Amino acid sequence: MRKRVKKHLPNAITCANLFSGCVGIVFAFSDNLIFAAYCIFLAAIFDFFDGFASRVLQSFSGIGKDLDSLADMVSFGFLPSAILYELLLKSPAIPSIGNYIPFLAFAIAVFSALRLAKFNTDTRQAEIFIGLPTPANAILIASLPFITDQYPLFSHYILNQYTLVAIDVVMCALLVAELPLMSLKFKNLDSRRNLYRYILLLISAILILFFKFAAVPVVIFIYITLSIIQLKFDNDKVPG
């Protein structure tokens, strides 16, 4: 019994991630973007714990890896695309072409699929990420409905097809960019080895405490910046 639980628990958590993504898609196309965004956050929690459970239980399998990518494609690929699509529909249309612009939202799903396929075959990504992880991209897009709801003054700037298309293009580029980013997986609690992770967590906690979901885009920017600094610092330590 214990062996069966050990074998199937990580995959069960991954399935919960997938289920959250499916429910979120229903909410998104029902114009309930707040609950759709909550489903992304819930899926991200399950995504963290399925990997954590695999490492703790030493339960790894090819099926688990493929299942994880399929779940991520739904929860962090298609669901954020659906949210962005609905936001674009609500936005004032760009003259002459605005009616077709919302379909550009699904570029997020396409580039997320490319990102996940690349991750599964890229041996360089054992310790770091190359390109923005799909959960980080999805969480940033999920923050947009909260920002427009909590800060009406910003809604005029965010609910704008020019702004949303710019976000779409930038995030798609970051998903497949040859940009090394630090993994947030802690292998130990050593403060020196995890210095940048601790800095990121501390700053993120403070920003989210004061600014709530409006802090998410800033947190993503800080994450990228700290990763670049860490890479530069580590390279400088290597003798030339």
PyRosetta script that sets phi, psi and omega in degrees:
from pyrosetta import init, pose_from_sequence

init()
pose = pose_from_sequence("MRKRVKKHLPNAITCANLFSGCVGIVFAFSDNLIFAAYCIFLAAIFDFFDGFASRVLQSFSGIGKDLDSLADMVSFGFLPSAILYELLLKSPAIPSIGNYIPFLAFAIAVFSALRLAKFNTDTRQAEIFIGLPTPANAILIASLPFITDQYPLFSHYILNQYTLVAIDVVMCALLVAELPLMSLKFKNLDSRRNLYRYILLLISAILILFFKFAAVPVVIFIYITLSIIQLKFDNDKVPG")
pose.set_psi(1, -46.8)
pose.set_omega(1, -178.9)
pose.set_phi(2, -62.1)
pose.set_psi(2, -39.0)
pose.set_omega(2, -179.9)
pose.set_phi(3, -66.0)
pose.set_psi(3, -36.7)
pose.set_omega(3, -179.4)
pose.set_phi(4, -68.5)
pose.set_psi(4, -39.9)
pose.set_omega(4, 176.8)
pose.set_phi(5, -63.7)
pose.set_psi(5, -45.3)
pose.set_omega(5, 179.6)
pose.set_phi(6, -58.9)
pose.set_psi(6, -38.1)
pose.set_omega(6, -176.8)
pose.set_phi(7, -74.0)
pose.set_psi(7, -39.6)
pose.set_omega(7, -169.3)
pose.set_phi(8, -102.8)
pose.set_psi(8, -13.5)
pose.set_omega(8, -176.4)
pose.set_phi(9, -60.2)
pose.set_psi(9, -48.6)
pose.set_omega(9, 179.3)
pose.set_phi(10, -58.2)
pose.set_psi(10, -41.2)
pose.set_omega(10, 179.7)
pose.set_phi(11, -67.7)
pose.set_psi(11, -33.8)
pose.set_omega(11, 177.3)
pose.set_phi(12, -64.5)
pose.set_psi(12, -39.5)
pose.set_omega(12, 178.1)
pose.set_phi(13, -67.2)
pose.set_psi(13, -38.6)
pose.set_omega(13, 176.8)
pose.set_phi(14, -62.2)
pose.set_psi(14, -39.1)
pose.set_omega(14, 177.8)
pose.set_phi(15, -64.9)
pose.set_psi(15, -33.2)
pose.set_omega(15, 175.8)
pose.set_phi(16, -65.8)
pose.set_psi(16, -36.8)
pose.set_omega(16, 173.5)
pose.set_phi(17, -59.1)
pose.set_psi(17, -48.6)
pose.set_omega(17, -179.4)
pose.set_phi(18, -62.3)
pose.set_psi(18, -43.0)
pose.set_omega(18, 179.4)
pose.set_phi(19, -61.3)
pose.set_psi(19, -42.3)
pose.set_omega(19, 178.5)
pose.set_phi(20, -60.3)
pose.set_psi(20, -42.2)
pose.set_omega(20, 178.4)
pose.set_phi(21, -63.3)
pose.set_psi(21, -41.3)
pose.set_omega(21, 179.4)
pose.set_phi(22, -63.5)
pose.set_psi(22, -44.8)
pose.set_omega(22, 178.3)
pose.set_phi(23, -63.5)
pose.set_psi(23, -40.4)
pose.set_omega(23, 178.9)
pose.set_phi(24, -60.7)
pose.set_psi(24, -37.5)
pose.set_omega(24, 178.9)
pose.set_phi(25, -63.8)
pose.set_psi(25, -40.6)
pose.set_omega(25, 176.7)
pose.set_phi(26, -60.6)
pose.set_psi(26, -45.8)
pose.set_omega(26, 178.2)
pose.set_phi(27, -61.4)
pose.set_psi(27, -41.9)
pose.set_omega(27, -177.4)
pose.set_phi(28, -61.6)
pose.set_psi(28, -47.3)
pose.set_omega(28, -178.2)
pose.set_phi(29, -79.5)
pose.set_psi(29, -3.8)
pose.set_omega(29, 171.3)
pose.set_phi(30, -97.6)
pose.set_psi(30, 9.7)
pose.set_omega(30, 178.9)
pose.set_phi(31, 64.6)
pose.set_psi(31, 29.6)
pose.set_omega(31, 174.3)
pose.set_phi(32, -110.6)
pose.set_psi(32, 76.0)
pose.set_omega(32, -171.0)
pose.set_phi(33, -72.5)
pose.set_psi(33, -27.3)
pose.set_omega(33, 177.9)
pose.set_phi(34, -63.7)
pose.set_psi(34, -48.1)
pose.set_omega(34, 179.6)
pose.set_phi(35, -69.2)
pose.set_psi(35, -33.5)
pose.set_omega(35, 175.1)
pose.set_phi(36, -61.3)
pose.set_psi(36, -41.5)
pose.set_omega(36, 178.4)
pose.set_phi(37, -66.1)
pose.set_psi(37, -40.2)
pose.set_omega(37, 176.8)
pose.set_phi(38, -58.9)
pose.set_psi(38, -36.5)
pose.set_omega(38, 179.6)
pose.set_phi(39, -65.0)
pose.set_psi(39, -33.3)
pose.set_omega(39, 175.5)
pose.set_phi(40, -65.9)
pose.set_psi(40, -44.2)
pose.set_omega(40, 178.8)
pose.set_phi(41, -62.7)
pose.set_psi(41, -40.8)
pose.set_omega(41, 178.5)
pose.set_phi(42, -64.6)
pose.set_psi(42, -43.3)
pose.set_omega(42, 177.9)
pose.set_phi(43, -60.9)
pose.set_psi(43, -37.7)
pose.set_omega(43, 179.0)
pose.set_phi(44, -64.4)
pose.set_psi(44, -36.4)
pose.set_omega(44, 177.2)
pose.set_phi(45, -64.5)
pose.set_psi(45, -46.6)
pose.set_omega(45, 178.4)
pose.set_phi(46, -63.0)
pose.set_psi(46, -38.3)
pose.set_omega(46, 179.9)
pose.set_phi(47, -62.8)
pose.set_psi(47, -37.6)
pose.set_omega(47, 177.4)
pose.set_phi(48, -67.2)
pose.set_psi(48, -45.3)
pose.set_omega(48, -172.9)
pose.set_phi(49, -77.2)
pose.set_psi(49, -22.1)
pose.set_omega(49, 176.3)
pose.set_phi(50, -69.8)
pose.set_psi(50, -39.3)
pose.set_omega(50, 175.2)
pose.set_phi(51, -67.5)
pose.set_psi(51, -40.1)
pose.set_omega(51, 178.5)
pose.set_phi(52, -61.6)
pose.set_psi(52, -44.1)
pose.set_omega(52, 179.5)
pose.set_phi(53, -64.4)
pose.set_psi(53, -39.2)
pose.set_omega(53, 179.0)
pose.set_phi(54, -61.7)
pose.set_psi(54, -42.2)
pose.set_omega(54, -178.7)
pose.set_phi(55, -70.7)
pose.set_psi(55, -42.2)
pose.set_omega(55, -178.3)
pose.set_phi(56, -66.6)
pose.set_psi(56, -43.0)
pose.set_omega(56, -177.2)
pose.set_phi(57, -87.2)
pose.set_psi(57, -5.0)
pose.set_omega(57, -176.7)
pose.set_phi(58, 54.0)
pose.set_psi(58, 44.7)
pose.set_omega(58, -178.5)
pose.set_phi(59, -115.7)
pose.set_psi(59, 97.5)
pose.set_omega(59, -178.2)
pose.set_phi(60, -122.2)
pose.set_psi(60, 143.6)
pose.set_omega(60, 178.2)
pose.set_phi(61, -156.0)
pose.set_psi(61, 156.4)
pose.set_omega(61, 176.3)
pose.set_phi(62, -63.3)
pose.set_psi(62, -37.3)
pose.set_omega(62, 178.2)
pose.set_phi(63, -62.3)
pose.set_psi(63, -42.4)
pose.set_omega(63, -179.7)
pose.set_phi(64, -62.0)
pose.set_psi(64, -40.1)
pose.set_omega(64, 179.6)
pose.set_phi(65, -65.5)
pose.set_psi(65, -44.9)
pose.set_omega(65, -180.0)
pose.set_phi(66, -68.1)
pose.set_psi(66, -40.3)
pose.set_omega(66, 179.0)
pose.set_phi(67, -62.4)
pose.set_psi(67, -39.2)
pose.set_omega(67, 179.3)
pose.set_phi(68, -61.9)
pose.set_psi(68, -43.0)
pose.set_omega(68, 179.5)
pose.set_phi(69, -66.6)
pose.set_psi(69, -39.2)
pose.set_omega(69, 178.7)
pose.set_phi(70, -65.3)
pose.set_psi(70, -42.3)
pose.set_omega(70, 177.8)
pose.set_phi(71, -63.8)
pose.set_psi(71, -43.3)
pose.set_omega(71, 179.1)
pose.set_phi(72, -63.3)
pose.set_psi(72, -34.4)
pose.set_omega(72, 179.8)
pose.set_phi(73, -63.2)
pose.set_psi(73, -38.3)
pose.set_omega(73, 178.8)
pose.set_phi(74, -74.5)
pose.set_psi(74, -52.5)
pose.set_omega(74, -172.4)
pose.set_phi(75, -75.0)
pose.set_psi(75, -35.6)
pose.set_omega(75, -174.0)
pose.set_phi(76, -116.4)
pose.set_psi(76, 2.5)
pose.set_omega(76, 176.9)
pose.set_phi(77, -114.9)
pose.set_psi(77, -64.4)
pose.set_omega(77, -176.4)
pose.set_phi(78, -76.5)
pose.set_psi(78, -41.4)
pose.set_omega(78, -178.3)
pose.set_phi(79, -59.9)
pose.set_psi(79, -49.3)
pose.set_omega(79, 176.7)
pose.set_phi(80, -62.5)
pose.set_psi(80, -31.4)
pose.set_omega(80, 175.3)
pose.set_phi(81, -62.6)
pose.set_psi(81, -41.9)
pose.set_omega(81, -179.8)
pose.set_phi(82, -64.7)
pose.set_psi(82, -40.4)
pose.set_omega(82, 177.6)
pose.set_phi(83, -63.3)
pose.set_psi(83, -46.1)
pose.set_omega(83, -179.5)
pose.set_phi(84, -64.9)
pose.set_psi(84, -36.9)
pose.set_omega(84, 177.0)
pose.set_phi(85, -59.9)
pose.set_psi(85, -46.4)
pose.set_omega(85, -179.7)
pose.set_phi(86, -66.0)
pose.set_psi(86, -38.0)
pose.set_omega(86, 177.2)
pose.set_phi(87, -64.0)
pose.set_psi(87, -39.3)
pose.set_omega(87, 178.6)
pose.set_phi(88, -67.1)
pose.set_psi(88, -35.0)
pose.set_omega(88, 177.2)
pose.set_phi(89, -64.5)
pose.set_psi(89, -33.7)
pose.set_omega(89, -179.3)
pose.set_phi(90, -77.5)
pose.set_psi(90, -17.0)
pose.set_omega(90, -172.0)
pose.set_phi(91, -84.8)
pose.set_psi(91, 149.1)
pose.set_omega(91, 173.8)
pose.set_phi(92, -56.0)
pose.set_psi(92, 131.9)
pose.set_omega(92, -173.8)
pose.set_phi(93, -73.9)
pose.set_psi(93, 145.4)
pose.set_omega(93, 171.5)
pose.set_phi(94, -70.9)
pose.set_psi(94, 131.5)
pose.set_omega(94, -177.4)
pose.set_phi(95, -51.0)
pose.set_psi(95, 135.7)
pose.set_omega(95, 174.4)
pose.set_phi(96, 72.6)
pose.set_psi(96, -32.0)
pose.set_omega(96, -178.1)
pose.set_phi(97, -121.0)
pose.set_psi(97, -0.8)
pose.set_omega(97, -172.3)
pose.set_phi(98, -59.7)
pose.set_psi(98, -30.4)
pose.set_omega(98, -177.7)
pose.set_phi(99, -68.1)
pose.set_psi(99, -20.5)
pose.set_omega(99, -178.8)
pose.set_phi(100, -98.5)
pose.set_psi(100, -14.2)
pose.set_omega(100, -176.1)
pose.set_phi(101, -58.9)
pose.set_psi(101, -41.7)
pose.set_omega(101, -177.2)
pose.set_phi(102, -53.6)
pose.set_psi(102, -28.8)
pose.set_omega(102, -179.1)
pose.set_phi(103, -66.8)
pose.set_psi(103, -19.5)
pose.set_omega(103, 176.7)
pose.set_phi(104, -63.8)
pose.set_psi(104, -19.8)
pose.set_omega(104, 179.2)
pose.set_phi(105, -57.8)
pose.set_psi(105, -30.6)
pose.set_omega(105, -176.3)
pose.set_phi(106, -77.4)
pose.set_psi(106, -2.2)
pose.set_omega(106, 169.3)
pose.set_phi(107, -62.8)
pose.set_psi(107, -30.0)
pose.set_omega(107, 176.6)
pose.set_phi(108, -59.6)
pose.set_psi(108, -42.3)
pose.set_omega(108, 178.5)
pose.set_phi(109, -64.5)
pose.set_psi(109, -41.6)
pose.set_omega(109, -179.0)
pose.set_phi(110, -64.5)
pose.set_psi(110, -48.5)
pose.set_omega(110, -177.7)
pose.set_phi(111, -71.8)
pose.set_psi(111, -27.8)
pose.set_omega(111, 173.9)
pose.set_phi(112, -66.3)
pose.set_psi(112, -39.3)
pose.set_omega(112, 177.0)
pose.set_phi(113, -63.2)
pose.set_psi(113, -42.5)
pose.set_omega(113, 177.1)
pose.set_phi(114, -62.5)
pose.set_psi(114, -41.3)
pose.set_omega(114, 179.9)
pose.set_phi(115, -62.2)
pose.set_psi(115, -45.1)
pose.set_omega(115, -177.9)
pose.set_phi(116, -69.6)
pose.set_psi(116, -39.6)
pose.set_omega(116, 177.7)
pose.set_phi(117, -64.0)
pose.set_psi(117, -41.1)
pose.set_omega(117, 178.5)
pose.set_phi(118, -64.0)
pose.set_psi(118, -41.8)
pose.set_omega(118, -179.1)
pose.set_phi(119, -61.1)
pose.set_psi(119, -39.4)
pose.set_omega(119, -176.4)
pose.set_phi(120, -70.4)
pose.set_psi(120, -19.3)
pose.set_omega(120, -176.2)
pose.set_phi(121, -116.3)
pose.set_psi(121, -5.0)
pose.set_omega(121, -175.5)
pose.set_phi(122, -94.6)
pose.set_psi(122, 108.1)
pose.set_omega(122, -177.4)
pose.set_phi(123, -69.6)
pose.set_psi(123, -15.1)
pose.set_omega(123, 178.9)
pose.set_phi(124, -69.8)
pose.set_psi(124, -15.6)
pose.set_omega(124, -171.4)
pose.set_phi(125, -97.2)
pose.set_psi(125, 26.6)
pose.set_omega(125, 176.4)
pose.set_phi(126, -73.3)
pose.set_psi(126, -37.0)
pose.set_omega(126, -176.9)
pose.set_phi(127, -110.3)
pose.set_psi(127, -25.0)
pose.set_omega(127, -178.6)
pose.set_phi(128, -132.2)
pose.set_psi(128, 171.5)
pose.set_omega(128, 171.6)
pose.set_phi(129, -103.1)
pose.set_psi(129, 146.3)
pose.set_omega(129, 171.2)
pose.set_phi(130, -112.2)
pose.set_psi(130, 106.7)
pose.set_omega(130, -173.1)
pose.set_phi(131, 95.0)
pose.set_psi(131, 160.1)
pose.set_omega(131, -177.5)
pose.set_phi(132, -68.9)
pose.set_psi(132, 127.7)
pose.set_omega(132, 177.9)
pose.set_phi(133, -60.9)
pose.set_psi(133, 145.3)
pose.set_omega(133, -178.3)
pose.set_phi(134, -59.9)
pose.set_psi(134, -37.3)
pose.set_omega(134, 177.6)
pose.set_phi(135, -61.7)
pose.set_psi(135, -38.8)
pose.set_omega(135, 179.5)
pose.set_phi(136, -64.0)
pose.set_psi(136, -42.9)
pose.set_omega(136, 177.7)
pose.set_phi(137, -62.2)
pose.set_psi(137, -45.3)
pose.set_omega(137, -178.1)
pose.set_phi(138, -64.3)
pose.set_psi(138, -41.0)
pose.set_omega(138, -179.9)
pose.set_phi(139, -64.8)
pose.set_psi(139, -38.3)
pose.set_omega(139, 177.4)
pose.set_phi(140, -61.6)
pose.set_psi(140, -46.4)
pose.set_omega(140, 179.2)
pose.set_phi(141, -65.9)
pose.set_psi(141, -36.0)
pose.set_omega(141, 178.3)
pose.set_phi(142, -64.7)
pose.set_psi(142, -24.8)
pose.set_omega(142, -179.4)
pose.set_phi(143, -73.1)
pose.set_psi(143, -22.5)
pose.set_omega(143, -174.1)
pose.set_phi(144, -61.4)
pose.set_psi(144, -46.2)
pose.set_omega(144, 177.6)
pose.set_phi(145, -61.4)
pose.set_psi(145, -34.9)
pose.set_omega(145, 178.4)
pose.set_phi(146, -68.1)
pose.set_psi(146, -41.5)
pose.set_omega(146, -179.5)
pose.set_phi(147, -62.8)
pose.set_psi(147, -44.9)
pose.set_omega(147, -179.8)
pose.set_phi(148, -67.5)
pose.set_psi(148, -29.7)
pose.set_omega(148, 179.7)
pose.set_phi(149, -78.0)
pose.set_psi(149, -41.1)
pose.set_omega(149, -175.5)
pose.set_phi(150, -85.5)
pose.set_psi(150, -26.7)
pose.set_omega(150, -178.2)
pose.set_phi(151, -127.5)
pose.set_psi(151, 80.2)
pose.set_omega(151, -176.7)
pose.set_phi(152, -55.2)
pose.set_psi(152, -29.0)
pose.set_omega(152, 180.0)
pose.set_phi(153, -62.4)
pose.set_psi(153, -29.4)
pose.set_omega(153, -179.6)
pose.set_phi(154, -83.1)
pose.set_psi(154, -17.8)
pose.set_omega(154, -173.5)
pose.set_phi(155, -61.4)
pose.set_psi(155, -34.0)
pose.set_omega(155, 178.9)
pose.set_phi(156, -61.8)
pose.set_psi(156, -34.2)
pose.set_omega(156, -177.9)
pose.set_phi(157, -84.6)
pose.set_psi(157, -34.0)
pose.set_omega(157, -178.2)
pose.set_phi(158, -81.6)
pose.set_psi(158, -44.8)
pose.set_omega(158, 179.5)
pose.set_phi(159, -80.1)
pose.set_psi(159, 66.1)
pose.set_omega(159, -177.3)
pose.set_phi(160, -142.7)
pose.set_psi(160, 126.9)
pose.set_omega(160, -174.0)
pose.set_phi(161, -62.0)
pose.set_psi(161, -32.7)
pose.set_omega(161, 177.7)
pose.set_phi(162, -63.5)
pose.set_psi(162, -45.3)
pose.set_omega(162, -180.0)
pose.set_phi(163, -64.7)
pose.set_psi(163, -46.9)
pose.set_omega(163, -176.5)
pose.set_phi(164, -66.7)
pose.set_psi(164, -37.2)
pose.set_omega(164, 176.5)
pose.set_phi(165, -66.8)
pose.set_psi(165, -38.3)
pose.set_omega(165, 177.3)
pose.set_phi(166, -62.6)
pose.set_psi(166, -43.8)
pose.set_omega(166, 176.3)
pose.set_phi(167, -60.0)
pose.set_psi(167, -44.4)
pose.set_omega(167, -179.9)
pose.set_phi(168, -57.4)
pose.set_psi(168, -49.6)
pose.set_omega(168, -177.1)
pose.set_phi(169, -65.9)
pose.set_psi(169, -45.0)
pose.set_omega(169, -178.6)
pose.set_phi(170, -63.5)
pose.set_psi(170, -44.4)
pose.set_omega(170, -178.1)
pose.set_phi(171, -67.9)
pose.set_psi(171, -38.3)
pose.set_omega(171, 176.2)
pose.set_phi(172, -61.1)
pose.set_psi(172, -42.0)
pose.set_omega(172, 179.3)
pose.set_phi(173, -64.5)
pose.set_psi(173, -41.5)
pose.set_omega(173, -178.9)
pose.set_phi(174, -66.8)
pose.set_psi(174, -32.6)
pose.set_omega(174, -179.1)
pose.set_phi(175, -61.0)
pose.set_psi(175, -35.7)
pose.set_omega(175, -175.3)
pose.set_phi(176, -113.5)
pose.set_psi(176, 8.6)
pose.set_omega(176, -179.2)
pose.set_phi(177, -68.0)
pose.set_psi(177, 148.2)
pose.set_omega(177, 174.6)
pose.set_phi(178, -81.4)
pose.set_psi(178, 63.5)
pose.set_omega(178, -175.2)
pose.set_phi(179, -119.0)
pose.set_psi(179, 108.4)
pose.set_omega(179, -179.9)
pose.set_phi(180, -69.5)
pose.set_psi(180, 127.4)
pose.set_omega(180, 179.9)
pose.set_phi(181, -128.0)
pose.set_psi(181, 146.2)
pose.set_omega(181, -176.4)
pose.set_phi(182, -72.0)
pose.set_psi(182, 143.2)
pose.set_omega(182, 172.5)
pose.set_phi(183, -78.2)
pose.set_psi(183, 145.6)
pose.set_omega(183, 179.6)
pose.set_phi(184, -94.9)
pose.set_psi(184, 12.7)
pose.set_omega(184, 178.3)
pose.set_phi(185, -83.4)
pose.set_psi(185, 121.9)
pose.set_omega(185, 179.3)
pose.set_phi(186, -88.6)
pose.set_psi(186, 118.2)
pose.set_omega(186, 174.9)
pose.set_phi(187, -87.6)
pose.set_psi(187, -20.9)
pose.set_omega(187, 175.8)
pose.set_phi(188, -157.6)
pose.set_psi(188, 179.9)
pose.set_omega(188, -177.5)
pose.set_phi(189, -104.5)
pose.set_psi(189, 13.5)
pose.set_omega(189, -179.8)
pose.set_phi(190, -57.9)
pose.set_psi(190, 122.0)
pose.set_omega(190, -175.8)
pose.set_phi(191, -66.8)
pose.set_psi(191, -32.5)
pose.set_omega(191, -179.2)
pose.set_phi(192, -72.9)
pose.set_psi(192, -42.7)
pose.set_omega(192, 180.0)
pose.set_phi(193, -70.1)
pose.set_psi(193, -27.5)
pose.set_omega(193, -175.5)
pose.set_phi(194, -113.3)
pose.set_psi(194, 21.5)
pose.set_omega(194, -174.4)
pose.set_phi(195, -53.5)
pose.set_psi(195, -50.7)
pose.set_omega(195, -175.5)
pose.set_phi(196, -69.0)
pose.set_psi(196, -31.7)
pose.set_omega(196, 176.3)
pose.set_phi(197, -65.8)
pose.set_psi(197, -43.1)
pose.set_omega(197, 178.6)
pose.set_phi(198, -64.7)
pose.set_psi(198, -40.4)
pose.set_omega(198, 178.4)
pose.set_phi(199, -61.7)
pose.set_psi(199, -45.0)
pose.set_omega(199, 180.0)
pose.set_phi(200, -61.8)
pose.set_psi(200, -45.3)
pose.set_omega(200, -179.3)
pose.set_phi(201, -63.9)
pose.set_psi(201, -40.7)
pose.set_omega(201, -179.3)
pose.set_phi(202, -65.4)
pose.set_psi(202, -50.1)
pose.set_omega(202, -179.7)
pose.set_phi(203, -63.1)
pose.set_psi(203, -41.4)
pose.set_omega(203, -179.8)
pose.set_phi(204, -61.8)
pose.set_psi(204, -43.7)
pose.set_omega(204, -179.6)
pose.set_phi(205, -61.9)
pose.set_psi(205, -42.2)
pose.set_omega(205, 180.0)
pose.set_phi(206, -65.8)
pose.set_psi(206, -46.6)
pose.set_omega(206, -178.5)
pose.set_phi(207, -63.8)
pose.set_psi(207, -43.8)
pose.set_omega(207, -179.2)
pose.set_phi(208, -67.8)
pose.set_psi(208, -34.4)
pose.set_omega(208, 178.0)
pose.set_phi(209, -61.1)
pose.set_psi(209, -41.2)
pose.set_omega(209, -175.6)
pose.set_phi(210, -90.0)
pose.set_psi(210, -37.2)
pose.set_omega(210, -172.3)
pose.set_phi(211, -113.2)
pose.set_psi(211, -2.4)
pose.set_omega(211, 179.0)
pose.set_phi(212, 55.3)
pose.set_psi(212, -133.7)
pose.set_omega(212, -172.2)
pose.set_phi(213, -70.3)
pose.set_psi(213, -19.5)
pose.set_omega(213, 177.5)
pose.set_phi(214, -63.9)
pose.set_psi(214, -19.2)
pose.set_omega(214, -179.0)
pose.set_phi(215, -78.8)
pose.set_psi(215, -15.6)
pose.set_omega(215, -172.1)
pose.set_phi(216, -58.7)
pose.set_psi(216, -49.7)
pose.set_omega(216, 178.4)
pose.set_phi(217, -58.2)
pose.set_psi(217, -36.4)
pose.set_omega(217, 178.8)
pose.set_phi(218, -67.4)
pose.set_psi(218, -40.9)
pose.set_omega(218, 178.5)
pose.set_phi(219, -61.0)
pose.set_psi(219, -42.7)
pose.set_omega(219, 178.8)
pose.set_phi(220, -62.7)
pose.set_psi(220, -41.7)
pose.set_omega(220, 178.0)
pose.set_phi(221, -62.7)
pose.set_psi(221, -42.8)
pose.set_omega(221, 179.2)
pose.set_phi(222, -64.6)
pose.set_psi(222, -39.4)
pose.set_omega(222, 178.2)
pose.set_phi(223, -58.5)
pose.set_psi(223, -46.2)
pose.set_omega(223, 179.4)
pose.set_phi(224, -65.6)
pose.set_psi(224, -42.7)
pose.set_omega(224, -178.7)
pose.set_phi(225, -63.7)
pose.set_psi(225, -46.5)
pose.set_omega(225, 179.2)
pose.set_phi(226, -63.6)
pose.set_psi(226, -35.4)
pose.set_omega(226, 178.3)
pose.set_phi(227, -64.4)
pose.set_psi(227, -41.4)
pose.set_omega(227, 178.5)
pose.set_phi(228, -65.6)
pose.set_psi(228, -41.9)
pose.set_omega(228, 178.3)
pose.set_phi(229, -63.6)
pose.set_psi(229, -43.6)
pose.set_omega(229, 179.2)
pose.set_phi(230, -61.3)
pose.set_psi(230, -44.2)
pose.set_omega(230, 179.9)
pose.set_phi(231, -61.8)
pose.set_psi(231, -44.4)
pose.set_omega(231, 179.3)
pose.set_phi(232, -62.7)
pose.set_psi(232, -44.1)
pose.set_omega(232, -179.0)
pose.set_phi(233, -64.5)
pose.set_psi(233, -43.7)
pose.set_omega(233, -179.4)
pose.set_phi(234, -66.3)
pose.set_psi(234, -38.2)
pose.set_omega(234, 178.1)
pose.set_phi(235, -66.5)
pose.set_psi(235, -35.4)
pose.set_omega(235, 179.5)
pose.set_phi(236, -67.7)
pose.set_psi(236, -24.2)
pose.set_omega(236, -179.6)
pose.set_phi(237, -79.4)
pose.set_psi(237, -18.9)
pose.set_omega(237, -178.8)
pose.set_phi(238, -81.5)
pose.set_psi(238, 125.7)
pose.set_omega(238, 179.9)
pose.set_phi(239, -60.2)
pose.set_psi(239, 138.3)
pose.set_omega(239, -179.4)
pose.set_phi(240, -81.2)
pose.dump_pdb("model.pdb")
